[in-house]
Amino acid sequence: QVQFVESGGGWVEPGGSLKLSCVASISLFGSFVMGWYRQAPWKQRDFVVTITTGGNTDYADTVKERFTISRDNAKKTVYLQMNSLKPEDTAVYYCYMRSPLGNSHWGRGTQVTVSS
C-alpha cells in the first residue's frame, strides 16, 4: 500500500510563497507519474499539475507561471513551489501518483490558506 507524507502547507499572505513536499513510501518511485490536485471548500477536486517519469510537466492554466513542480527520484519526493499565491489558491492540496497501469493513489492532503 502506498503511503504519502505531505508537508509544507500553511497560511500565507497574498503574493507570498509556499513549497509543498510529498514523500512516497514505494519502490520504483521513478516509474510513477506524480502530481498535485487541490480541493477548495465546497468545490470538486481539481487538477493542478503532473510530472512524468521523464520530467515532462503539465500545468493547469490557473497556476502556470506561478507554480513549479519537481521531483527527486532518489528521495522519492515530489515538490510544488508555489509563488505569487492568491486567495483563490486556498485549498487542500493532495499529492497524486499514477502507476504505469493507470492506478491512481492520493495523499491525505495539506491545507494551504492564502489571506491577508
PATORTI-973694 format. One record per residue (C-alpha): residue number from 0; y, x, z. Coordinates in steps of 0.2 Angstrom, whole numbers. Layout:
N
<node><i>NUM</i><north>Y</north><east>X</east><up>Z</up></node>
...
END
This chain:
116
<node><i>0</i><north>0</north><east>0</east><up>0</up></node>
<node><i>1</i><north>17</north><east>7</east><up>-5</up></node>
<node><i>2</i><north>30</north><east>8</east><up>9</up></node>
<node><i>3</i><north>48</north><east>12</east><up>7</up></node>
<node><i>4</i><north>61</north><east>19</east><up>19</up></node>
<node><i>5</i><north>78</north><east>14</east><up>13</up></node>
<node><i>6</i><north>94</north><east>21</east><up>21</up></node>
<node><i>7</i><north>112</north><east>24</east><up>18</up></node>
<node><i>8</i><north>119</north><east>6</east><up>19</up></node>
<node><i>9</i><north>133</north><east>1</east><up>30</up></node>
<node><i>10</i><north>151</north><east>-5</east><up>30</up></node>
<node><i>11</i><north>165</north><east>2</east><up>19</up></node>
<node><i>12</i><north>182</north><east>-2</east><up>13</up></node>
<node><i>13</i><north>186</north><east>-7</east><up>-5</up></node>
<node><i>14</i><north>187</north><east>9</east><up>-15</up></node>
<node><i>15</i><north>175</north><east>18</east><up>-4</up></node>
<node><i>16</i><north>158</north><east>26</east><up>-7</up></node>
<node><i>17</i><north>141</north><east>25</east><up>0</up></node>
<node><i>18</i><north>125</north><east>34</east><up>-5</up></node>
<node><i>19</i><north>108</north><east>25</east><up>-3</up></node>
<node><i>20</i><north>91</north><east>33</east><up>-2</up></node>
<node><i>21</i><north>74</north><east>27</east><up>-4</up></node>
<node><i>22</i><north>58</north><east>37</east><up>1</up></node>
<node><i>23</i><north>42</north><east>30</east><up>-6</up></node>
<node><i>24</i><north>25</north><east>34</east><up>3</up></node>
<node><i>25</i><north>15</north><east>35</east><up>-13</up></node>
<node><i>26</i><north>6</north><east>49</east><up>-23</up></node>
<node><i>27</i><north>11</north><east>52</east><up>-41</up></node>
<node><i>28</i><north>29</north><east>46</east><up>-37</up></node>
<node><i>29</i><north>34</north><east>54</east><up>-53</up></node>
<node><i>30</i><north>24</north><east>41</east><up>-63</up></node>
<node><i>31</i><north>34</north><east>26</east><up>-57</up></node>
<node><i>32</i><north>50</north><east>18</east><up>-64</up></node>
<node><i>33</i><north>61</north><east>17</east><up>-49</up></node>
<node><i>34</i><north>77</north><east>7</east><up>-47</up></node>
<node><i>35</i><north>88</north><east>-4</east><up>-36</up></node>
<node><i>36</i><north>91</north><east>-23</east><up>-36</up></node>
<node><i>37</i><north>103</north><east>-32</east><up>-25</up></node>
<node><i>38</i><north>105</north><east>-49</east><up>-17</up></node>
<node><i>39</i><north>121</north><east>-57</east><up>-11</up></node>
<node><i>40</i><north>122</north><east>-71</east><up>1</up></node>
<node><i>41</i><north>116</north><east>-87</east><up>-7</up></node>
<node><i>42</i><north>113</north><east>-79</east><up>-24</up></node>
<node><i>43</i><north>97</north><east>-73</east><up>-33</up></node>
<node><i>44</i><north>91</north><east>-55</east><up>-33</up></node>
<node><i>45</i><north>100</north><east>-46</east><up>-47</up></node>
<node><i>46</i><north>96</north><east>-30</east><up>-57</up></node>
<node><i>47</i><north>107</north><east>-15</east><up>-53</up></node>
<node><i>48</i><north>99</north><east>0</east><up>-61</up></node>
<node><i>49</i><north>82</north><east>8</east><up>-65</up></node>
<node><i>50</i><north>77</north><east>26</east><up>-69</up></node>
<node><i>51</i><north>62</north><east>30</east><up>-79</up></node>
<node><i>52</i><north>50</north><east>45</east><up>-76</up></node>
<node><i>53</i><north>59</north><east>54</east><up>-90</up></node>
<node><i>54</i><north>76</north><east>51</east><up>-81</up></node>
<node><i>55</i><north>82</north><east>38</east><up>-93</up></node>
<node><i>56</i><north>93</north><east>26</east><up>-84</up></node>
<node><i>57</i><north>98</north><east>8</east><up>-87</up></node>
<node><i>58</i><north>113</north><east>0</east><up>-78</up></node>
<node><i>59</i><north>119</north><east>-17</east><up>-75</up></node>
<node><i>60</i><north>136</north><east>-19</east><up>-83</up></node>
<node><i>61</i><north>144</north><east>-24</east><up>-67</up></node>
<node><i>62</i><north>141</north><east>-6</east><up>-60</up></node>
<node><i>63</i><north>142</north><east>5</east><up>-75</up></node>
<node><i>64</i><north>154</north><east>20</east><up>-72</up></node>
<node><i>65</i><north>154</north><east>17</east><up>-54</up></node>
<node><i>66</i><north>136</north><east>19</east><up>-48</up></node>
<node><i>67</i><north>124</north><east>33</east><up>-52</up></node>
<node><i>68</i><north>105</north><east>33</east><up>-49</up></node>
<node><i>69</i><north>95</north><east>49</east><up>-47</up></node>
<node><i>70</i><north>78</north><east>54</east><up>-42</up></node>
<node><i>71</i><north>69</north><east>69</east><up>-34</up></node>
<node><i>72</i><north>51</north><east>68</east><up>-38</up></node>
<node><i>73</i><north>46</north><east>82</east><up>-26</up></node>
<node><i>74</i><north>54</north><east>72</east><up>-11</up></node>
<node><i>75</i><north>48</north><east>55</east><up>-18</up></node>
<node><i>76</i><north>65</north><east>49</east><up>-16</up></node>
<node><i>77</i><north>77</north><east>39</east><up>-27</up></node>
<node><i>78</i><north>96</north><east>39</east><up>-23</up></node>
<node><i>79</i><north>110</north><east>27</east><up>-28</up></node>
<node><i>80</i><north>128</north><east>34</east><up>-27</up></node>
<node><i>81</i><north>140</north><east>20</east><up>-26</up></node>
<node><i>82</i><north>158</north><east>24</east><up>-29</up></node>
<node><i>83</i><north>174</north><east>13</east><up>-31</up></node>
<node><i>84</i><north>165</north><east>-1</east><up>-21</up></node>
<node><i>85</i><north>171</north><east>-18</east><up>-22</up></node>
<node><i>86</i><north>169</north><east>-33</east><up>-11</up></node>
<node><i>87</i><north>158</north><east>-41</east><up>-24</up></node>
<node><i>88</i><north>146</north><east>-27</east><up>-22</up></node>
<node><i>89</i><north>142</north><east>-34</east><up>-4</up></node>
<node><i>90</i><north>123</north><east>-37</east><up>-4</up></node>
<node><i>91</i><north>107</north><east>-32</east><up>2</up></node>
<node><i>92</i><north>101</north><east>-18</east><up>-9</up></node>
<node><i>93</i><north>82</north><east>-17</east><up>-12</up></node>
<node><i>94</i><north>73</north><east>-1</east><up>-18</up></node>
<node><i>95</i><north>61</north><east>-5</east><up>-33</up></node>
<node><i>96</i><north>46</north><east>3</east><up>-40</up></node>
<node><i>97</i><north>36</north><east>-2</east><up>-56</up></node>
<node><i>98</i><north>19</north><east>6</east><up>-59</up></node>
<node><i>99</i><north>13</north><east>11</east><up>-76</up></node>
<node><i>100</i><north>3</north><east>-5</east><up>-76</up></node>
<node><i>101</i><north>18</north><east>-16</east><up>-73</up></node>
<node><i>102</i><north>16</north><east>-20</east><up>-55</up></node>
<node><i>103</i><north>32</north><east>-21</east><up>-45</up></node>
<node><i>104</i><north>35</north><east>-16</east><up>-27</up></node>
<node><i>105</i><north>50</north><east>-19</east><up>-16</up></node>
<node><i>106</i><north>58</north><east>-11</east><up>-1</up></node>
<node><i>107</i><north>64</north><east>-22</east><up>14</up></node>
<node><i>108</i><north>82</north><east>-19</east><up>9</up></node>
<node><i>109</i><north>98</north><east>-11</east><up>16</up></node>
<node><i>110</i><north>114</north><east>-20</east><up>19</up></node>
<node><i>111</i><north>130</north><east>-15</east><up>10</up></node>
<node><i>112</i><north>146</north><east>-23</east><up>16</up></node>
<node><i>113</i><north>162</north><east>-20</east><up>7</up></node>
<node><i>114</i><north>178</north><east>-27</east><up>15</up></node>
<node><i>115</i><north>195</north><east>-22</east><up>22</up></node>
END
